[in-house]
Amino acid sequence: MNPFNVTAFGETTRYDRKVSLLDVIGDRDPEKQIIACRVNNRVRSLTYELYSDSRLDFIGCKDPEAVKIYEATLRFIVAMAFHRAYPEQKIRFSYDVSRTISIHLIQPRISATTAMLLRVKKEIEKIIEADYPLVRHVVSVEEARRVAEETNQPDKLDILEYRPEKTAHLYSCDGYQNYMYNHLAPSTGYIHDYKLRLYAPSLLLQYPRAETGGTIPEFEDAPTFNRTLKESHDWAKIVNSSSVAGVNHEIEKLGAVDYINLCEARHNRQIAELGELIQNDISSIRLICIAGPSSSGKTTFANRLRIELMSRGIKPIRISIDDYYRPKTEMPFDENGNPDFEHIDCLDIPLFNQNMLELISGQEVTLPKFDFKLGHRVPGRTLKIGPNEPIIIEGIHALNDALHVDIPKASKFKIFIAPQAQINLDDHNPLSLTDLRLIRRIVRDYQFRSSPAEETLHMWPSVRAGEFRWIYPYQEGCDYVFNSMLSYELPVLKKYALPLLSKIDAESDVFPVVLRLTRMLKFFITLDDAWVPNNSLMREFIGGSCYADV
């Protein structure tokens, strides 16, 4: 082997034999705060061995990619603890309220109890304290099937049917085996911070998050959001879409036309339900406020809601919040001294409230129109609305009462929209809702803005920061949550997203995210989008929407 250089911790060392990342760390991390390492921009587990020139960046829980490894390791340990404490009890992980992971008890009519929580937590602490090595094994798919059969894990058997590779990766730990579809920490002792709480009928697992500086966020209950997740789970059971293999099986069984229309029917039903709610209180509702995180499908949804209301004799008008931007010279600045275009103070709130109150009271109003070329507002359309003509606003601040502070609460109907999927690779490996939206965004940015995937990935952390600041704090307590998830969408998005992701160089600093998204998409079969309706939310991302020019 030729000698090679390793640059880490501000110094370069020359080696003439393979060296593991753990050896490079040596005694520098006695508290085991380092979770993983970027080796030439590619995230590696700490057991990875170096054999060529390498630039190392060791990362802990302030880094999103390290948090993924931490979380997967924690799920492995919890599954192991349940296996030891309750060997007959099967569990399923899913993402839940307040940035937590819920632990569902799969057996019917079984609820988590305080006694169960204490027993499982005691087992978790034993496993962590023992600091067992987590050993990765490369096995054939046939061997992985044998292990899944012997351990009575049909969910893992199902997903192996769609694995494109001939090998799989299992982790073993003191006689226990599992696969978390991710790198894990070197040993169980790297899990130093977590919280387990009762959230009947399940348990909730909290862990450090990058967006809170590597600490566990304060738990904030969200009953509205939780109810939506439960409804999503109930729907997933009806159409067998709670797992990737289930989605694939249903597409193969029903065919593209029936499966697509089955999923679209749920959106139709939600929109009809919304229309009825608004119609029943139309004498009071004057402002319909729609907000949700990036790539939730807000634009198409607002148009479909408008048509639904029109079919009920209600004639809504849409007003763009963007037209109330202040001139660029009046923009607030962020902590880095740059203009903060997402801040609510970018908007002329007094003028917005004045215009809304005048319209609601029946006055004729000339609305502003923001000219982005000029950088300031110019006169726009003149409107006068009647009693059966509510105003629809849609945007990042639409649910924030600070925007429409002068509008009576009884006159507002708030709608939060987001894809709320309850879909797993297998019982122990849930898919990220954030990654689902990111794939939507990658496809849409390329389709409509010719933006390469790498540009979207670089921008995503900033988008997420804005969501945590300006959207999520206002979702709870809204009047309706619209679940914009379509169970067929990842099989459709796959053929658009994978070629875009494949163009990103392995040296890019976003390449770890590329690998994660590719791993998720590869298990889905590809679904032709020819039968996706032109008014579907999916058309907002892949093109062909009948609302493109509305």
C-alpha positions in Angstrom: 0.0 0.0 0.0 1.3 3.4 -0.9 1.6 5.9 2.0 -1.2 8.5 2.3 -1.9 11.7 4.2 -4.8 12.3 6.6 -5.8 15.8 7.5 -7.8 16.2 10.7 -7.9 18.4 13.8 -5.8 21.0 12.0 -2.9 18.7 11.3 -1.8 16.3 8.6 -0.4 12.8 9.4 1.2 10.3 7.1 0.2 6.6 7.3 1.6 3.6 5.5 -1.2 1.2 6.5 -5.0 1.3 6.8 -6.2 3.4 9.8 -9.7 3.6 11.2 -11.4 6.9 12.0 -11.5 5.8 15.7 -7.7 5.4 15.6 -7.4 9.0 14.2 -9.6 10.3 17.0 -7.6 8.5 19.6 -8.2 9.9 23.1 -9.5 13.2 21.8 -13.2 12.4 22.5 -13.6 10.7 25.9 -17.2 11.8 26.2 -18.1 10.3 22.8 -19.5 13.4 21.4 -18.2 12.7 17.9 -20.8 10.6 16.1 -19.5 10.4 12.5 -17.1 11.9 10.1 -17.1 13.5 6.7 -14.3 11.8 4.7 -13.7 14.0 1.7 -17.3 15.2 2.1 -18.8 11.7 2.3 -20.3 10.8 5.7 -18.8 7.7 7.2 -19.2 5.7 10.4 -16.4 5.9 12.8 -15.3 2.3 12.2 -14.5 3.2 8.5 -10.9 2.5 7.5 -8.8 5.0 5.6 -6.5 3.9 2.8 -5.9 7.0 0.7 -5.4 10.7 1.0 -8.3 12.0 3.2 -9.6 15.3 4.5 -11.6 14.6 7.7 -14.3 16.7 9.3 -15.6 15.0 12.5 -19.2 15.8 13.3 -21.5 15.6 16.3 -25.2 16.3 17.0 -25.0 19.8 15.7 -24.8 18.4 12.2 -28.0 17.0 10.6 -26.2 14.0 9.1 -24.7 13.0 12.4 -28.1 13.3 14.0 -29.4 10.8 11.4 -26.8 8.3 12.6 -27.5 9.1 16.3 -31.2 8.6 15.8 -30.8 5.3 13.9 -28.5 4.0 16.7 -31.1 5.0 19.3 -33.8 3.2 17.4 -31.6 0.1 17.2 -31.1 0.2 21.0 -34.8 0.8 21.7 -35.7 -2.1 19.4 -33.1 -4.3 21.2 -34.4 -3.3 24.6 -38.0 -4.2 23.6 -36.7 -7.5 22.2 -35.2 -8.2 25.6 -37.9 -6.9 27.9 -40.9 -8.0 25.8 -39.8 -10.5 23.2 -43.3 -11.2 21.9 -44.2 -7.5 21.5 -43.6 -6.1 18.1 -43.1 -2.3 17.7 -43.2 0.2 14.9 -41.4 3.5 14.8 -42.8 6.6 13.2 -42.1 10.4 13.3 -44.5 12.2 15.5 -45.4 15.5 17.3 -42.7 17.9 18.6 -39.9 16.3 16.5 -40.2 13.0 18.3 -40.3 9.3 17.3 -43.4 7.4 18.4 -43.1 3.8 19.4 -46.4 2.0 18.4 -47.3 -1.4 19.9 -48.4 -3.4 16.9 -50.4 -6.0 18.7 -54.1 -5.0 18.8 -55.7 -3.6 22.0 -52.3 -3.2 23.7 -51.4 0.2 25.1 -48.1 1.4 26.6 -48.1 1.8 30.4 -45.9 3.4 33.0 -44.6 -0.1 34.0 -43.7 -0.8 30.4 -41.9 2.5 30.0 -39.8 1.9 33.2 -38.9 -1.6 32.2 -37.9 -0.7 28.7 -35.9 2.4 29.9 -34.1 0.2 32.4 -33.1 -2.2 29.6 -32.0 0.8 27.4 -29.8 2.1 30.2 -28.2 -1.4 30.6 -27.4 -1.6 26.9 -25.9 1.9 26.8 -23.9 1.4 30.0 -22.5 -1.9 28.6 -21.2 0.0 25.6 -21.6 -3.0 23.3 -19.9 -2.8 19.9 -22.3 -2.3 17.0 -20.8 -4.5 14.3 -21.8 -4.1 10.6 -22.0 -7.2 8.5 -22.3 -7.4 4.7 -24.5 -10.4 3.8 -26.3 -11.7 0.8 -30.0 -10.8 0.3 -30.7 -14.5 0.8 -28.9 -14.5 4.2 -30.9 -11.3 5.1 -34.1 -13.1 4.2 -33.1 -16.1 6.4 -32.4 -13.8 9.4 -35.8 -12.1 8.9 -37.6 -15.4 8.7 -35.9 -16.8 11.8 -36.6 -13.6 13.8 -40.2 -13.4 12.6 -39.9 -10.1 10.9 -42.2 -10.2 7.8 -41.9 -6.5 7.3 -38.2 -6.9 6.6 -38.9 -9.8 4.2 -41.3 -7.6 2.3 -38.9 -4.8 1.6 -36.0 -7.1 0.6 -38.2 -8.1 -2.3 -37.6 -4.7 -3.8 -33.9 -4.3 -2.9 -32.0 -3.7 -6.1 -28.6 -4.8 -4.7 -27.5 -8.4 -4.2 -26.2 -7.7 -0.7 -27.6 -6.2 2.5 -26.1 -4.8 5.7 -27.0 -6.1 9.2 -25.8 -4.8 12.5 -25.2 -7.2 15.4 -25.0 -6.3 19.1 -24.5 -8.8 21.9 -26.5 -11.5 20.0 -29.2 -9.1 18.6 -29.4 -8.3 14.9 -31.2 -5.6 13.0 -30.8 -3.3 10.0 -31.6 0.5 10.3 -30.8 1.5 6.6 -28.2 3.8 7.9 -24.7 3.9 9.4 -24.7 3.5 13.2 -22.4 4.7 15.9 -19.5 2.3 16.8 -21.0 1.2 20.1 -24.1 1.7 22.3 -22.2 4.0 24.6 -22.4 6.8 22.1 -26.0 7.4 23.0 -25.7 9.9 25.8 -28.9 11.9 25.6 -32.5 10.8 25.0 -35.9 11.0 26.7 -38.6 8.3 26.7 -42.2 9.4 27.7 -45.6 7.9 27.8 -48.0 9.3 25.1 -50.9 6.9 25.2 -51.4 4.5 23.6 -47.7 4.7 22.6 -44.4 5.8 23.8 -42.5 8.9 22.5 -38.7 9.0 22.0 -36.9 12.4 22.0 -33.3 12.9 20.8 -30.9 15.7 20.1 -31.7 17.8 17.0 -29.3 19.8 14.8 -31.7 22.7 14.5 -31.6 23.1 18.3 -27.8 23.1 18.5 -27.5 19.4 19.3 -29.9 19.4 22.3 -33.3 17.8 22.8 -36.1 20.3 22.0 -38.6 21.2 24.6 -41.6 18.9 24.2 -44.7 20.7 22.9 -47.9 18.7 22.6 -49.8 19.2 19.3 -53.2 17.5 19.5 -54.3 18.8 16.1 -51.2 17.6 14.4 -51.4 14.3 16.3 -55.0 13.8 15.1 -53.9 14.3 11.5 -51.1 11.7 11.9 -53.6 9.2 13.3 -56.0 9.8 10.4 -53.0 9.3 8.0 -52.1 6.1 9.7 -55.8 4.9 9.5 -55.8 5.8 5.8 -52.5 4.0 5.2 -54.0 0.8 6.7 -57.1 1.0 4.4 -55.0 1.3 1.2 -52.0 -0.8 2.4 -49.6 2.2 2.1 -48.0 2.1 5.5 -44.9 0.6 4.0 -42.9 1.0 0.8 -43.5 -2.7 0.0 -47.2 -2.1 0.7 -47.3 0.8 -1.8 -45.5 -1.3 -4.4 -47.8 -4.3 -3.9 -50.9 -2.1 -4.3 -49.7 -0.6 -7.5 -48.9 -4.0 -8.9 -52.3 -5.4 -7.8 -54.6 -2.5 -8.8 -52.6 -0.9 -11.7 -51.6 2.7 -12.1 -55.0 4.1 -13.0 -56.9 2.7 -10.0 -54.2 3.4 -7.5 -53.6 7.0 -8.6 -57.4 7.7 -8.5 -57.8 5.9 -5.2 -55.2 8.3 -3.6 -56.7 11.4 -5.4 -60.2 10.4 -4.0 -58.9 11.1 -0.5 -57.8 14.6 -1.5 -61.2 15.2 -3.2 -62.9 14.1 0.0 -60.8 16.4 2.2 -61.5 19.4 -0.1 -65.3 18.6 -0.1 -65.2 18.4 3.7 -63.4 21.7 3.9 -66.0 23.3 1.5 -68.8 22.1 3.8 -67.2 23.5 6.9 -66.7 26.9 5.3 -70.2 26.9 3.8 -71.8 26.1 7.1 -70.1 29.2 8.6 -69.9 31.5 5.6 -71.8 34.3 7.3 -68.9 34.7 9.7 -65.8 33.6 7.7 -64.3 36.5 5.8 -60.6 35.5 5.6 -59.4 32.0 4.7 -55.7 31.7 5.7 -53.6 29.0 4.1 -50.0 28.2 5.2 -47.6 25.2 5.2 -44.0 24.4 4.8 -42.1 24.4 1.5 -43.4 22.1 -1.2 -46.7 21.2 0.6 -48.8 22.0 -2.5 -50.3 25.2 -1.3 -50.8 26.8 -4.7 -52.7 24.0 -6.2 -54.7 23.4 -3.0 -55.8 27.1 -2.9 -57.0 26.8 -6.5 -58.9 23.6 -5.8 -60.5 25.0 -2.7 -61.5 28.1 -4.7 -63.3 25.8 -7.2 -64.9 23.8 -4.5 -66.3 26.9 -2.8 -67.5 28.2 -6.2 -69.5 25.0 -6.6 -71.3 25.8 -3.4 -72.3 29.3 -4.5 -69.4 31.0 -2.7 -67.2 33.3 -4.7 -63.8 33.6 -3.0 -61.1 36.1 -4.2 -57.4 35.5 -3.8 -55.0 38.2 -2.6 -51.3 37.7 -2.6 -49.5 38.6 0.6 -46.4 39.2 -1.5 -48.0 42.4 -2.8 -47.6 43.9 0.7 -43.8 43.7 0.8 -42.2 46.8 2.0 -39.6 48.5 -0.3 -36.2 46.8 -0.3 -34.7 49.7 1.6 -37.0 49.0 4.5 -36.2 45.3 4.9 -35.1 44.0 8.3 -31.8 42.3 8.7 -30.9 38.8 10.1 -28.2 38.1 12.6 -25.5 38.1 9.9 -26.5 41.5 8.7 -28.2 40.3 5.5 -31.7 41.3 4.4 -34.2 38.8 6.0 -36.8 38.4 3.3 -38.8 35.9 5.3 -39.3 38.1 8.4 -42.9 39.2 9.0 -41.7 42.8 9.3 -40.9 42.6 5.6 -44.7 43.1 5.1 -46.6 46.3 5.5 -48.9 44.9 8.2 -50.9 48.1 8.9 -51.7 48.5 5.2 -52.7 44.9 4.9 -55.1 45.1 7.9 -56.5 48.4 6.6 -57.3 46.9 3.2 -58.8 43.7 4.6 -61.0 45.6 7.0 -62.2 47.9 4.2 -63.0 45.0 1.9 -64.8 43.1 4.7 -66.9 46.2 5.4 -68.0 46.4 1.8 -65.8 49.3 0.6 -64.1 49.5 -2.8 -60.4 49.2 -2.4 -57.4 49.6 -4.7 -55.0 46.9 -3.7 -51.2 47.3 -4.0 -49.1 45.3 -6.5 -45.5 44.7 -5.7 -43.3 45.3 -8.7 -40.2 43.1 -8.2 -38.3 44.8 -11.0 -38.9 48.2 -9.4 -38.5 47.0 -5.9 -41.6 48.7 -4.5 -45.4 48.6 -4.6 -47.5 50.1 -7.4 -51.3 50.4 -7.6 -53.0 47.1 -8.4 -56.6 46.0 -9.0 -59.6 47.6 -7.5 -62.0 45.3 -5.7 -65.3 45.4 -3.8 -66.6 42.1 -2.3 -70.0 40.9 -1.2 -71.1 38.9 1.8 -70.6 35.6 0.0 -67.1 36.4 -1.2 -64.4 35.4 1.4 -60.8 36.4 0.9 -58.2 33.6 0.4 -54.6 34.4 1.5 -51.7 32.0 1.2 -48.2 32.3 2.3 -45.5 31.7 5.0 -47.2 34.1 7.5 -50.8 33.4 6.7 -51.6 31.6 10.0 -49.7 34.2 12.1 -52.2 36.4 13.9 -49.6 39.2 13.9 -50.3 39.5 10.2 -54.0 40.0 10.4 -54.1 41.3 14.0 -57.1 43.7 13.4 -59.3 41.0 11.9 -61.7 39.4 14.4 -60.8 35.8 15.2 -64.4 34.6 14.3 -63.9 36.0 10.8 -60.8 33.9 10.1 -60.6 30.3 9.0 -57.1 28.9 9.2 -55.8 25.9 7.2 -52.5 24.2 7.6 -51.3 22.1 4.7 -48.4 19.6 4.7 -47.8 16.0 3.6 -48.3 13.9 6.7 -47.2 10.4 5.7 -47.0 7.4 7.9 -44.9 5.3 5.7 -41.9 3.0 6.6 -39.3 1.0 4.9 -40.1 -1.6 7.6 -41.4 -1.4 11.2 -38.1 0.0 12.6 -37.3 2.5 9.7 -39.8 5.3 9.1 -39.4 7.6 6.1 -38.8 11.3 6.8 -41.6 13.7 5.9 -38.9 16.4 5.4 -37.1 14.3 2.8 -40.4 13.7 1.0 -40.9 17.5 0.7 -37.2 17.9 -0.3 -37.7 15.5 -3.2 -40.8 17.4 -4.3 -38.8 20.7 -4.1 -35.9 19.3 -6.1 -38.2 18.1 -8.9 -40.2 21.4 -9.0 -37.2 23.7 -8.9 -35.7 21.9 -11.9 -39.0 21.6 -13.8 -40.0 25.3 -13.4 -36.8 27.2 -12.6 -34.2 25.0 -14.3 -32.4 24.9 -10.9 -30.0 22.0 -10.5 -30.6 19.7 -7.5 -27.4 20.7 -5.9 -28.6 24.3 -5.7 -31.9 23.2 -4.1 -30.0 21.1 -1.6 -27.7 24.0 -0.6 -30.7 26.2 0.0 -32.7 23.7 2.0 -31.2 24.3 5.4 -32.2 28.0 5.2 -35.7 27.0 4.0 -36.0 24.6 7.0 -34.8 27.3 9.4 -37.5 29.6 8.1 -40.2 26.9 8.6 -39.2 26.4 12.2 -39.3 30.1 12.9 -42.4 31.2 10.9 -44.7 28.3 10.2 -44.6 25.4 12.7 -45.2 27.6 15.8 -48.6 28.6 14.3 -49.9 25.3 12.9 -51.5 24.2 16.2 -55.0 25.5 16.8 -55.8 26.0 13.1 -59.3 25.1 11.9 -58.3 22.4 9.5 -55.2 20.4 8.6 -55.0 19.3 5.0 -52.8 16.3 4.5 -51.3 16.8 1.0 -49.6 13.4 0.9 -50.4 11.2 -2.1 -49.3 7.6 -1.5 -48.4 7.2 -5.1 -46.1 10.2 -5.3 -42.7 8.8 -4.6 -43.0 6.1 -7.3 -43.9 9.0 -9.7 -41.2 11.4 -8.4 -38.6 8.6 -8.6 -38.0 8.9 -12.4 -37.7 12.7 -12.1 -35.5 12.9 -9.0 -33.0 10.1 -9.5 -31.4 11.5 -12.7 -31.1 15.0 -11.0 -29.5 13.5 -7.9 -27.1 11.4 -10.0 -25.6 14.6 -11.5 -24.2 15.7 -8.2 -20.5 15.0 -7.8 -19.3 12.8 -4.9 -17.1 15.7 -3.8 -20.0 18.0 -3.2 -20.7 18.9 0.4 -24.4 17.9 -0.1 -23.5 14.4 -1.4 -24.5 12.7 2.0 -28.0 14.0 1.4 -27.9 12.7 -2.1 -27.1 9.2 -0.9 -29.9 9.3 1.7 -32.5 10.4 -0.8 -31.3 7.9 -3.4 -31.5 5.1 -0.7 -35.1 6.0 0.0 -36.2 6.2 -3.6 -34.6 3.1 -4.9 -37.0 0.8 -3.1 -40.1 2.1 -4.8 -41.2 0.8 -8.2 -41.5 3.4 -10.9 -45.0 4.6 -11.7 -45.9 6.4 -15.0 -47.5 9.8 -14.4 -49.7 9.6 -17.5 -52.8 9.1 -15.4 -52.1 11.8 -12.8 -55.0 14.3 -13.2 -54.1 17.7 -14.4 -55.6 19.3 -11.2 -53.6 17.0 -8.9 -51.3 18.6 -6.3 -48.6 16.3 -7.9 -48.8 18.4 -11.1 -47.5 21.4 -9.1 -44.1 19.5 -9.0 -43.9 17.5 -12.1 -45.7 19.9 -14.5 -48.8 19.7 -16.6 -51.1 21.5 -14.1 -54.3 23.0 -15.3 -53.6 25.8 -12.8 -50.2 26.8 -14.3 -51.5 30.0 -15.7 -54.1 30.9 -13.0 
